[in-house]
């Protein structure tokens, strides 16, 4: 198996893409720790894949750092960190409040910074590791009236590249995944901003060259690639999996 004996932490893994990626890692032999703000949801997700569950609000620096320290104390190492937790706050410059922008930054950017800062010393001591940050297709293109989300997802890419350059010499690889449209409840703010489900369905059909949503498995496979030795000579790279939307 690709990840036999590896210890992996996945934030925002109680549902959707995070859960699918965590499950793929577990199938490949990793000891997975599912982190989610909703502990009950984390437990349900973890039970399905034979993983561990922790209820953590990643916007709480102390709670996130403590959770990672607990994983290190229990397993002695961390081989994979997938910073996946994220939120959407819809609206343009005039519609998004400073508080909404700060909330987006706290979860989408700062939490990845805090978690990575906690695992890097561990990875350095053990001779290497992998950090995967979830950005978005919104991180590589203009996204209509989604200033908080697009700004934070662009920032994730910048942080990924900076971390990759700083820590490659320590055997730590850092890459980013940019998912396109996947049909999950995470899209609710986009749906509201676009005017409802029908409008979003029309957008996907017309604007995505492949003309459809991605499946969760179509996100899980790239995640598995990026956290495994299949991508052993890749760092600082941004993998866009969006059905061609960003090049249309």
Secondary structure in CASP SS format (residue, H / E / C, confidence):
PFRMAT SS
TARGET T0000
AUTHOR 0000-0000-0000
METHOD secondary structure of the structure
MODEL  1
X C 1.00
X C 1.00
X C 1.00
X C 1.00
X C 1.00
X C 1.00
X E 1.00
X E 1.00
X E 1.00
X E 1.00
X E 1.00
X C 1.00
X C 1.00
X C 1.00
X C 1.00
X H 1.00
X H 1.00
X H 1.00
X H 1.00
X H 1.00
X H 1.00
X H 1.00
X H 1.00
X H 1.00
X H 1.00
X H 1.00
X H 1.00
X C 1.00
X C 1.00
X C 1.00
X E 1.00
X E 1.00
X E 1.00
X E 1.00
X E 1.00
X E 1.00
X C 1.00
X C 1.00
X H 1.00
X H 1.00
X H 1.00
X H 1.00
X H 1.00
X H 1.00
X H 1.00
X H 1.00
X H 1.00
X H 1.00
X H 1.00
X C 1.00
X C 1.00
X E 1.00
X E 1.00
X E 1.00
X E 1.00
X C 1.00
X C 1.00
X C 1.00
X C 1.00
X C 1.00
X H 1.00
X H 1.00
X H 1.00
X H 1.00
X H 1.00
X H 1.00
X H 1.00
X H 1.00
X H 1.00
X H 1.00
X H 1.00
X H 1.00
X H 1.00
X H 1.00
X H 1.00
X C 1.00
X C 1.00
X C 1.00
X C 1.00
X E 1.00
X E 1.00
X E 1.00
X E 1.00
X C 1.00
X C 1.00
X C 1.00
X C 1.00
X C 1.00
X C 1.00
X C 1.00
X E 1.00
X C 1.00
X C 1.00
X C 1.00
X C 1.00
X C 1.00
X C 1.00
X H 1.00
X H 1.00
X H 1.00
X H 1.00
X H 1.00
X H 1.00
X H 1.00
X H 1.00
X H 1.00
X H 1.00
X H 1.00
X H 1.00
X H 1.00
X H 1.00
X H 1.00
X H 1.00
X H 1.00
X H 1.00
X H 1.00
X H 1.00
X H 1.00
X H 1.00
X H 1.00
X H 1.00
X H 1.00
X H 1.00
X H 1.00
X H 1.00
X H 1.00
X C 1.00
X C 1.00
X E 1.00
X E 1.00
X E 1.00
X E 1.00
X E 1.00
X E 1.00
X C 1.00
X C 1.00
X H 1.00
X H 1.00
X H 1.00
X C 1.00
X C 1.00
X C 1.00
X C 1.00
X C 1.00
X C 1.00
X E 1.00
X H 1.00
X H 1.00
X H 1.00
X H 1.00
X H 1.00
X H 1.00
X H 1.00
X H 1.00
X H 1.00
X H 1.00
X H 1.00
X H 1.00
X H 1.00
X H 1.00
X H 1.00
X H 1.00
X H 1.00
X H 1.00
X H 1.00
X H 1.00
X H 1.00
X H 1.00
X H 1.00
X H 1.00
X C 1.00
X E 1.00
X E 1.00
X E 1.00
X E 1.00
X E 1.00
X E 1.00
X E 1.00
X E 1.00
X C 1.00
X C 1.00
X E 1.00
X C 1.00
X C 1.00
X H 1.00
X H 1.00
X H 1.00
X H 1.00
X H 1.00
X H 1.00
X H 1.00
X H 1.00
X H 1.00
X H 1.00
X C 1.00
X C 1.00
X H 1.00
X H 1.00
X H 1.00
X H 1.00
X H 1.00
X H 1.00
X H 1.00
X H 1.00
X H 1.00
X H 1.00
X H 1.00
X C 1.00
X C 1.00
X C 1.00
X C 1.00
X C 1.00
X C 1.00
X E 1.00
X C 1.00
X C 1.00
X H 1.00
X H 1.00
X H 1.00
X H 1.00
X H 1.00
X H 1.00
X H 1.00
X H 1.00
X H 1.00
X H 1.00
X H 1.00
X C 1.00
X H 1.00
X H 1.00
X H 1.00
X C 1.00
X C 1.00
X C 1.00
X C 1.00
X C 1.00
X C 1.00
X E 1.00
X E 1.00
X E 1.00
X E 1.00
X C 1.00
X C 1.00
X C 1.00
X H 1.00
X H 1.00
X H 1.00
X C 1.00
END
